[in-house]
Every structure is written in C-alpha cells, then in structure tokens.
Amino acid sequence: MDFFHRISDTIVMSPAGNVATGKRVAASGFMRAPGPAFTLVELLIVIAIIAILAAMLLPVLRMAQDSARAAQCLSNRKQMALGWVMYAGDNNDWVMPNADESHQTLNSWVDGVLNWTVNNFANINTNELATSMLGGYCSQIVTIYKCPGDILKCQEPQYGFTLADRVRSVSMNGFLEGGIDASNMEAAGLPENENWYCSLSGSQVAYYSYDKLHQINGIHGPGPADMIVFTDESSDTLDDGFFMPVDPSSPVYWLNLPGSYHDKGDEIGFADGHAEYHKWLVGLTCAPLTMPVPLAYATVSCGTLARPSVDYAWVLKHSTAPFP
C-alpha cells in the first residue's frame, strides 16, 4: 500500500483532465519544456565535431574508391592477358600481331590511333575495340581497354560539342611482334628474332623480338611470368596500341611513357596470363600530363644506357633483352 500511496502522491490532474506528474503541470494544463535543447556554443561544437569526422572520413572513402578502381583495372588487365594467351593456343603458338602507327593497314591486336586532335573519331570508336583480334577473346567487352583512372576527356565538337572519354588507355609491349614485320626484316637482311622497330630506326642497341609464345622462355629475355604484354600508357604519349619504351634516336629518354593512374603505379598483364600492380619509383616516370598539348617526351629522362633509371631498367628487363 505504501508503494501505491507514493505513486498516487506524484500524480496530479491538469485542469483539462490530463494526467501529469508532480509539479511539472503548468496552470494552462500543458507540460512546460525544461529549457532549450542546445545553446549556440553547444550547437557550434557539434557542427565542428561533424566537420572533423567528415574530414577524417573523406580521405578514407577516397582511398576506398581508388582501391576499387585499381582492383577493376587489375581484373581487366588479367582478362586481356588471358585472351592473349588463348589466341596463341588457337594459332599455332603465334602471338597477336602488334602494329605501330605506320602499320595501321595491317591486321593488329587493336586498331586506331588516339591523340588530342579535335574530331579524331578513333578517340571514341568502340567498334575498333570490339572487332579487334583481342576483342573476340574478351567477349567484345570494350571497357577493359581503358583504365578507370584515366579521366581526361577529348574534344569531339562534331558529336554534340561535348567532351568525351577516350576509349583506350592500354598498349601492348612493342617487342611482341607476332610476325607483323617479317617481310621488312627479311628485306633488310635482319634476323627474324631481332626487333624491327629499333633495328630499322637506327638504335644504338639491338633487342630481341618475339613472334611465338615458346620464344618467351627466359633464355633470351624474360620468361612468361615476367614478360610484359599489356600496360597502361600515359595519356600524352598514347597513340597506337604499340608500347615502345626505347627511343632509338635518343636512348636517354622515354619514347612511350607507362601509365601511372593508380597511386603512381601501373596494372600490368603478363605472358602467363596473370596481372599485377607495379609501383614506379622515379618521379619523372609519373610526369604530369600536359593535355591537350602533347607531352614533350624528349624531356622525360630515363637515364643513360650505362645508368638507366630504375623504372626504365625494370620495364626493359620485363619486355626484351639485348640482341644477340
């Protein structure tokens, strides 16, 4: 009983007949608010805390987004490498022909010469990717040819006066020839396993080339697990699908610059079908893009023949070997 008496002592009826507790019933019959929820200072403190938390979370979210892009790029490169290996299995061990800009009339792993010229249809032509040699081995999925980190736009005013995404960022190791220049090599009296581009361009050093998969065996150059097949290329030096690091006329400079879209690194597909991430160690390898003005790659040093930069030496070691 004492318990119920205590409860009843705390309950009063408001003039309107509402049940309320203790002394919190105002004369009007409504409960009075205990006071403001926040002072101005408290509100500002809460806002400041939220801003600090947002500042801490945004870099994490950005890193997560970058990681997702890198994972997608790695998956794309692996798919391309596996398609390249499958082609050799279907074609008596011949690897896919790899044409430079001067060989665009020949059948190559991919067609089209990209640049920053206004109204260059090759910049946005996905059909050249879907119908390419590699396209049939990658289910004609055209998105795998472009790194999601390559976000620079090309100018295509005749297609609605808008900026558009270029369709490709990937190139193939130029020392993987697939027999595309055998006739020129024979006419010049050069061995068939010598790289035609460097040999016919007056390079100070001759390099091996590879027409068939079995030639990539670690004897003259890297083995399958170390041989670069596909790499992203810098947006400014990207043109054809032919990646050639060696500039025959100036062996102290990059000719084509590798891509560095993922935290100053590149996703690379290899001749055994696997793909992996490689981090560049030299700042110049990640030279800032100058689009729409083409990159003056003659200013991007790769060291000297005697003392090449770490990155240049790594790319060359995983692409070919000095001939013979």
ZIUR-V201931 format. One record per run of one state. SS is the DSSP state (2 for helix, 1 for strand, 0 for the rest). FROM is the first residue (numbers start at 1). TO is the last residue. If there is no record, write none. Layout:
# ZIUR-V201931
SS:FROM:TO, SS:FROM:TO
This chain:
# ZIUR-V201931
0:1:1, 2:2:9, 0:10:10, 1:11:13, 0:14:18, 1:19:21, 0:22:24, 1:25:25, 0:26:30, 1:31:31, 0:32:39, 2:40:90, 0:91:93, 1:94:94, 0:95:100, 2:101:103, 0:104:120, 2:121:123, 0:124:126, 2:127:130, 0:131:134, 2:135:137, 0:138:141, 2:142:145, 0:146:152, 1:153:156, 2:157:159, 0:160:161, 1:162:165, 0:166:169, 1:170:173, 0:174:175, 1:176:176, 0:177:181, 2:182:187, 0:188:193, 1:194:194, 0:195:195, 2:196:199, 0:200:206, 1:207:208, 0:209:209, 1:210:210, 0:211:211, 1:212:212, 2:213:215, 0:216:216, 1:217:217, 0:218:222, 1:223:223, 0:224:227, 1:228:233, 0:234:241, 1:242:243, 0:244:245, 1:246:246, 0:247:252, 1:253:254, 0:255:257, 1:258:258, 0:259:264, 1:265:270, 0:271:274, 1:275:279, 0:280:282, 2:283:286, 0:287:296, 2:297:299, 0:300:300, 1:301:301, 0:302:302, 1:303:303, 0:304:307, 1:308:308, 0:309:309, 2:310:317, 0:318:321, 1:322:322, 0:323:324
